[in-house]
Amino acid sequence: MCSALESVTGGPARLEGMTYGADLRLLVNAGRTPTVLFGPGDIRRTHRPDEFVPVADLVTVARTLAVTALRFCGTPE
């Protein structure tokens, strides 16, 4: 995921730990499935009346997910 993001943006990926919960804990703990929380926008703007995500961030995430899937499947980009 980091490598794909770096390929899409041309810059380094930022890795952070978070103190809030997410449903991915069920995949990790109950399903024993490696999981990454990745998405667009600024977490400080979520779950508020004026919540939004910039379109440019959505495009970056879509491209990153596509590159990640292609690499995972062994398909040339």
C-alpha positions as CSV (number, residue, x, y, z in Angstrom):
1,M,0.0,0.0,0.0
2,C,2.8,2.4,0.9
3,S,4.7,1.6,-2.2
4,A,1.6,2.1,-4.4
5,L,0.8,5.4,-2.7
6,E,4.3,6.6,-3.3
7,S,4.1,5.6,-7.0
8,V,0.8,7.5,-7.3
9,T,1.8,10.7,-5.4
10,G,5.6,10.8,-6.0
11,G,6.1,11.4,-2.2
12,P,6.5,9.2,0.9
13,A,3.6,7.6,2.6
14,R,2.8,8.7,6.1
15,L,2.2,5.9,8.6
16,E,0.4,6.8,11.8
17,G,-1.1,5.0,14.8
18,M,-4.6,6.1,15.9
19,T,-6.3,6.0,19.2
20,Y,-9.9,5.4,17.9
21,G,-11.6,2.1,17.1
22,A,-12.6,0.8,13.7
23,D,-14.4,-2.3,12.6
24,L,-11.2,-3.7,11.0
25,R,-10.4,-5.0,14.5
26,L,-13.0,-7.8,13.7
27,L,-11.0,-8.8,10.6
28,V,-7.7,-8.8,12.5
29,N,-8.8,-10.3,15.8
30,A,-11.6,-12.7,14.8
31,G,-10.8,-13.4,11.2
32,R,-7.0,-13.3,11.5
33,T,-6.9,-11.2,8.3
34,P,-4.1,-8.7,7.9
35,T,-5.7,-5.3,7.5
36,V,-4.8,-1.7,6.7
37,L,-7.0,1.4,7.4
38,F,-6.5,3.6,4.4
39,G,-8.7,6.4,2.9
40,P,-9.1,9.9,1.8
41,G,-9.6,13.1,3.8
42,D,-8.7,14.4,7.2
43,I,-9.8,12.4,10.2
44,R,-10.5,15.7,12.0
45,R,-13.3,16.4,9.5
46,T,-15.2,13.1,9.9
47,H,-18.5,12.5,11.6
48,R,-19.5,16.1,11.7
49,P,-22.4,18.0,10.0
50,D,-20.0,19.6,7.5
51,E,-18.0,16.4,6.8
52,F,-16.4,16.3,3.3
53,V,-13.5,14.8,1.3
54,P,-11.7,16.7,-1.4
55,V,-12.2,15.1,-4.8
56,A,-8.4,15.1,-5.4
57,D,-8.1,12.9,-2.3
58,L,-10.7,10.5,-3.7
59,V,-8.8,10.3,-7.0
60,T,-5.5,9.6,-5.2
61,V,-7.1,6.8,-3.1
62,A,-8.8,5.2,-6.2
63,R,-5.5,5.2,-8.1
64,T,-3.6,3.8,-5.1
65,L,-6.1,1.0,-4.6
66,A,-5.9,0.1,-8.3
67,V,-2.1,0.0,-8.2
68,T,-2.2,-2.1,-5.0
69,A,-4.6,-4.6,-6.5
70,L,-2.6,-4.8,-9.8
71,R,0.6,-5.5,-7.8
72,F,-1.0,-8.0,-5.5
73,C,-2.3,-9.9,-8.5
74,G,1.0,-9.8,-10.2
75,T,-0.4,-7.8,-13.2
76,P,1.9,-5.2,-14.8
77,E,0.7,-1.6,-14.2
